[in-house]
Amino acid sequence: MLALAAGLAVLDARPAAAHDALAQAVPAADETVTTELSSVTLTFSETPLAEFANAIALNVTDPAGTSDTTGAPVADGTTLSVPVEVTEAGLHTVTWQSVSSDGHTISGTYTFTYAGPVAAAAPTTPAPDASTPAASAEEEAPTSAATHSATEPASSNLIPWIAGATALAVLILIPVIVILALRARRRKKAGTADPAETAGTEE
């Protein structure tokens, strides 16, 4: 009975200790990839527990430690994959975490070398040139000049009117001035003759 009890204890302990394991990886550990790589896929010995999706992770980083993953990991049966976009050649690191069918968390990491084509870096917007404000000022200068030249004809059109009005005023004033001068002269003469005429009358 003691032997039977010991055997049952061993049988009960074996399943409890048997966690799921990573069965296959693409790219594999220490592999050198020479073709374009768009995803990393891991295959486990058992299907990960879907109810613990928040605890499942898969990430790929380049030699500088920058993540190459472009989306969330997707579980399909016993496989776990993640899309990647490789922008630098060299040693890449795969870090993964999953939940075993017995509820325990399993994780691991491995490296592979990438020697295939790399994605072009996103174009950067050039900084504005310091000469741009000067160019804008130069562009505004012709506009101001055009506005000034547009106002000049209007002022020039007023000159004939002003000259005409001045000439008309002169023509009107000259006779008035002459008449006033003649009247003043006559009054002066009349004032000079009055004493003589008064003296003759007295004699």
C-alpha positions as CSV (number, residue, x, y, z in Angstrom):
1,M,0.0,0.0,0.0
2,L,2.9,2.3,0.7
3,A,4.4,1.6,-2.7
4,L,1.0,2.2,-4.4
5,A,0.6,5.5,-2.5
6,A,4.1,6.6,-3.6
7,G,3.3,5.7,-7.2
8,L,0.2,7.7,-7.2
9,A,2.0,10.7,-5.7
10,V,4.6,10.5,-8.5
11,L,1.8,10.3,-11.2
12,D,0.1,13.4,-9.6
13,A,3.4,15.3,-9.5
14,R,4.4,14.7,-13.2
15,P,1.5,16.6,-14.8
16,A,1.8,19.4,-12.4
17,A,5.5,19.8,-13.3
18,A,5.0,19.5,-17.0
19,H,4.6,23.1,-18.3
20,D,4.1,24.0,-21.9
21,A,7.4,24.8,-23.8
22,L,8.5,26.6,-26.9
23,A,8.6,23.9,-29.7
24,Q,9.7,26.0,-32.7
25,A,10.6,29.6,-33.6
26,V,10.8,31.3,-37.0
27,P,13.4,32.7,-37.3
28,A,15.1,30.2,-35.1
29,A,17.6,31.0,-32.4
30,D,21.1,31.9,-33.7
31,E,19.8,31.8,-37.3
32,T,21.0,34.3,-39.9
33,V,18.1,35.6,-42.0
34,T,19.1,36.8,-45.5
35,T,15.6,37.4,-46.9
36,E,13.0,40.0,-46.1
37,L,11.4,39.4,-42.7
38,S,7.8,40.5,-42.1
39,S,6.9,38.5,-39.0
40,V,8.2,36.4,-36.1
41,T,6.3,33.2,-35.2
42,L,6.6,31.0,-32.2
43,T,5.0,27.5,-31.8
44,F,4.3,26.0,-28.4
45,S,3.7,22.4,-27.3
46,E,0.2,23.3,-26.1
47,T,-2.3,26.1,-26.9
48,P,-1.8,29.2,-24.7
49,L,-4.7,30.0,-22.5
50,A,-6.7,32.7,-24.4
51,E,-8.3,34.0,-21.2
52,F,-4.9,35.3,-20.1
53,A,-4.3,37.3,-23.4
54,N,-3.0,40.3,-21.4
55,A,-0.1,38.2,-20.1
56,I,0.9,37.1,-23.6
57,A,3.7,39.2,-25.2
58,L,6.1,38.9,-28.2
59,N,8.6,41.7,-29.1
60,V,11.5,42.0,-31.4
61,T,14.3,44.6,-31.0
62,D,17.1,45.6,-33.3
63,P,20.8,46.0,-32.3
64,A,20.1,49.5,-30.9
65,G,17.3,48.2,-28.7
66,T,14.5,49.7,-30.8
67,S,11.4,47.7,-31.2
68,D,10.7,46.4,-34.8
69,T,7.2,45.1,-34.0
70,T,4.4,46.9,-35.8
71,G,1.4,45.4,-34.1
72,A,0.1,43.2,-31.3
73,P,0.9,39.5,-31.1
74,V,-1.8,37.2,-32.5
75,A,-2.5,33.7,-31.1
76,D,-3.7,31.0,-33.5
77,G,-3.9,27.6,-31.9
78,T,-0.5,26.7,-30.7
79,T,1.3,29.5,-32.6
80,L,2.0,33.1,-31.6
81,S,3.1,35.6,-34.2
82,V,3.8,39.3,-34.4
83,P,4.3,41.6,-37.5
84,V,7.7,43.3,-37.8
85,E,9.5,45.9,-40.0
86,V,13.2,45.5,-39.8
87,T,15.1,48.8,-40.3
88,E,18.6,47.8,-39.3
89,A,20.8,44.8,-40.0
90,G,22.6,42.9,-37.2
91,L,21.7,41.0,-34.1
92,H,18.1,41.0,-33.1
93,T,16.5,39.9,-29.9
94,V,13.2,38.1,-29.5
95,T,11.5,38.3,-26.1
96,W,8.3,36.3,-25.5
97,Q,5.9,35.5,-22.7
98,S,2.9,33.1,-22.7
99,V,0.5,31.3,-20.3
100,S,0.9,27.5,-20.1
101,S,-2.2,25.3,-20.3
102,D,-1.7,24.6,-16.6
103,G,-2.0,28.3,-15.8
104,H,1.6,29.0,-15.2
105,T,3.4,31.9,-17.0
106,I,6.3,30.9,-19.2
107,S,8.8,33.2,-20.9
108,G,12.1,33.3,-22.7
109,T,14.4,35.2,-25.0
110,Y,16.7,34.3,-27.9
111,T,18.6,36.1,-30.7
112,F,19.0,35.9,-34.5
113,T,21.0,37.8,-37.0
114,Y,19.4,39.8,-39.8
115,A,21.3,40.3,-43.0
116,G,18.4,40.8,-45.4
117,P,17.0,44.0,-47.0
118,V,16.0,46.8,-44.5
119,A,13.0,49.1,-44.8
120,A,13.7,52.7,-45.7
121,A,13.5,55.2,-42.9
122,A,10.6,57.5,-42.9
123,P,11.4,60.9,-44.7
124,T,11.8,63.8,-42.3
125,T,10.3,67.2,-42.9
126,P,13.1,69.7,-43.7
127,A,13.5,72.6,-41.3
128,P,12.4,76.0,-42.6
129,D,15.2,77.9,-44.2
130,A,16.3,81.1,-42.4
131,S,16.2,82.9,-45.7
132,T,12.5,82.3,-46.1
133,P,11.4,85.5,-44.2
134,A,13.7,87.6,-46.4
135,A,12.2,86.0,-49.5
136,S,8.8,86.8,-48.2
137,A,9.8,90.4,-47.6
138,E,11.1,90.6,-51.1
139,E,7.9,89.2,-52.4
140,E,5.9,91.8,-50.5
141,A,8.1,94.7,-51.8
142,P,6.7,94.5,-55.4
143,T,3.2,94.4,-54.0
144,S,3.8,97.6,-52.0
145,A,5.5,99.2,-55.1
146,A,2.6,98.2,-57.2
147,T,0.2,99.7,-54.7
148,H,2.2,102.9,-54.7
149,S,2.3,103.1,-58.5
150,A,-1.4,102.4,-58.6
151,T,-2.0,105.5,-56.4
152,E,0.3,107.8,-58.4
153,P,-2.0,108.1,-61.4
154,A,-4.8,109.2,-59.1
155,S,-2.7,112.0,-57.7
156,S,-1.5,112.9,-61.2
157,N,-5.0,113.2,-62.4
158,L,-5.7,115.9,-59.8
159,I,-2.9,118.2,-61.1
160,P,-4.8,119.5,-64.2
161,W,-7.8,120.2,-62.0
162,I,-5.8,122.1,-59.5
163,A,-4.0,124.1,-62.2
164,G,-7.3,124.9,-63.9
165,A,-8.9,126.1,-60.6
166,T,-5.8,128.2,-59.9
167,A,-5.9,129.9,-63.3
168,L,-9.6,130.5,-63.0
169,A,-9.2,132.1,-59.6
170,V,-6.4,134.3,-61.0
171,L,-8.6,135.4,-64.0
172,I,-11.4,136.3,-61.6
173,L,-9.2,138.2,-59.1
174,I,-7.2,140.2,-61.7
175,P,-10.2,142.4,-62.8
176,V,-11.3,142.8,-59.2
177,I,-7.8,143.9,-58.2
178,V,-7.7,146.4,-61.2
179,I,-11.1,147.8,-60.3
180,L,-10.2,148.2,-56.7
181,A,-6.9,149.9,-57.6
182,L,-8.6,152.3,-60.0
183,R,-11.1,153.2,-57.4
184,A,-8.4,153.8,-54.8
185,R,-6.5,156.0,-57.3
186,R,-9.6,158.0,-58.0
187,R,-10.3,158.5,-54.4
188,K,-6.7,159.6,-53.8
189,K,-6.9,162.2,-56.6
190,A,-10.3,163.4,-55.4
191,G,-8.8,163.8,-51.9
192,T,-5.9,165.9,-53.2
193,A,-8.1,168.3,-55.3
194,D,-10.5,169.1,-52.5
195,P,-8.3,171.6,-50.6
196,A,-7.7,173.8,-53.8
197,E,-11.3,173.8,-54.6
198,T,-12.1,174.9,-51.0
199,A,-9.5,177.7,-51.2
200,G,-10.9,179.1,-54.5
201,T,-14.4,179.2,-53.0
202,E,-13.2,181.2,-50.0
203,E,-11.6,183.9,-52.3
